[in-house]
């Protein structure tokens, strides 16, 4: 697709290689795709991931660098992200207002809201400590809030979630976004069922992935995955294509959204 570039932003702790099926789907639709590993993840340097706000800093640095590449300077930039990357893609338009399209899957609204979700009630003191750490690590990025960013951007936005997501809970994020932004013509919402934290996967893929991790944790506890031979044998017992199968209904909505003028 002439003149278009999609930047894909991965979830926390993974790297872009965990999203090869998603990247393949974007490329197959005709988009030039740029992706990378965040600080402290996989092939990138860094002793740690740097906290929740680090994904927004990295995406800001990434797009700033892309703008300096002569071959890419005339392309319009769209963004798509998942979870940690969903947070950054929902907020990047505040730093790069020329972003034309945003797709956020299972993204959290802000660092504060995510800390409130994972550190509720009596853990308020711990939450305050973690927020102060985030402030020291990324003072220029920690206070971005998707309600404010998406409430003022002219980019075309598609927000995707699953009702049973336990990682980025619907009630804390998707419901709030839908309630506050549903009146904006440029913001759309897509809610799936039984997909957990992976709304672009098929239900079968999600169940199969859960079975994989349950079996993995069981063998780790029994110390039966300590050698490379044991690990290779375990991995060989699973169908990776099935585990990452993409939901075409969801992807049709994503591609239609990204192609909208």
C-alpha positions, -999 to +999 in steps of 0.1 A: +000+000+000+019+031-012+027+057+014+017+037+045+038+023+074+024+004+104+046+003+136+038-027+157+044-026+195+046-058+215+035-067+250+056-067+282+084-092+285+080-107+251+095-094+219+084-089+183+090-126+175+061-135+198+038-117+173+049-132+140+014-142+130+001-107+136+030-092+117+024-116+089-013-107+087-005-070+084+022-076+057-002-099+038-027-071+037-002-049+019+013-028+047+050-021+052+055-030+089+082-019+113+086-036+146+112-039+174+120-052+208+115-029+238+142-020+263+152-050+283+133-074+260+148-102+239+173-087+213+173-052+228+197-039+254+188-029+290+190-046+323+153-044+328+121-034+310+120-001+329+084-002+341+050+004+325+059+039+311+090+026+292+069+013+263+057+048+255+092+062+257+105+035+234+077+040+209+083+078+210+120+071+203+112+046+176+089+069+157+113+098+161+140+077+145+118+065+117+111+101+107+148+106+102+151+077+077+150+092+041+131+063+026+103+066+051+099+103+055+070+105+030+050+077+046+021+082+069+025+063+102-001+041+118+004+021+151-008-012+164+000-026+198-009-053+224-011-049+262+020-029+272+022-019+235-016-011+236-009+015+263+018+032+242-002+031+210-032+047+227-010+075+239+015+081+212-006+106+193+000+131+221+037+130+211+032+125+174-001+141+164+004+131+127-003+094+135-032+085+112-045+052+126-043+035+160-052-001+168-049-011+205-055-046+217-059-052+255-042-019+263-043-002+297-053+035+299-024+048+321+003+037+345-018+050+374-049+029+364-028-002+358-012+001+392-046+006+408-058-026+391-029-048+402-024-031+436-059-025+450-071-018+485-046-025+513-018-025+487-022+012+482+012+019+500+030-005+476+012+012+447+025+046+457+061+032+460+058+017+425+044+049+410+073+069+425+097+044+410+080+049+376+083+087+380+120+085+387+126+061+357+104+078+331+094+112+344+084+125+310+061+096+302+046+083+334+015+106+334+001+101+299-035+090+300-054+075+270-086+092+280-070+126+274-049+115+244-078+098+225-102+125+235-082+150+215-066+131+186-079+131+151-064+097+144-088+069+136-088+046+166-099+010+171-099-004+206-101-042+210-105-063+242-120-095+255-146-095+282-127-122+303-092-106+302-076-110+336-044-092+328-058-059+317-093-060+331-122-048+310-139-030+339-107-009+347-099+000+311-121-009+281-153+000+299-139+033+310-127+041+275-160+032+260-180+052+285-159+083+281-151+082+243-181+064+227-194+098+214-163+104+193-168+094+156-131+086+152-130+060+181-144+025+176-147-004+200-146-042+194-153-065+223-147-102+219-156-131+242-135-160+257-102-147+243-085-137+276-056-114+269-054-123+232-085-109+215-070-114+180-066-152+185-093-178+179-110-193+210-094-226+202-059-210+201-065-194+234-075-226+251-046-245+235-022-218+246-035-220+282-030-258+281+006-253+270+014-229+298-004-251+324+017-281+313+048-260+312+044-247+348+036-282+360+069-296+346+089-266+359+076-273+394+086-310+390+120-299+377+115-318+345+125-290+321+160-283+333+179-297+303+178-285+267+168-320+256+138-319+280+128-285+268+131-294+231+110-325+236+083-305+254+082-278+228+080-304+200+048-318+215+028-287+207+013-273+174+026-237+172+004-229+142-027-239+162-015-220+193-012-187+174-042-191+150-057-157+143-094-148+143-103-137+108-134-118+119-112-096+142-085-092+116-111-082+090-121-054+113-085-044+119-075-043+082-107-025+073-099+001+100-063+006+089-073+010+053-099+036+059-089+069+044 
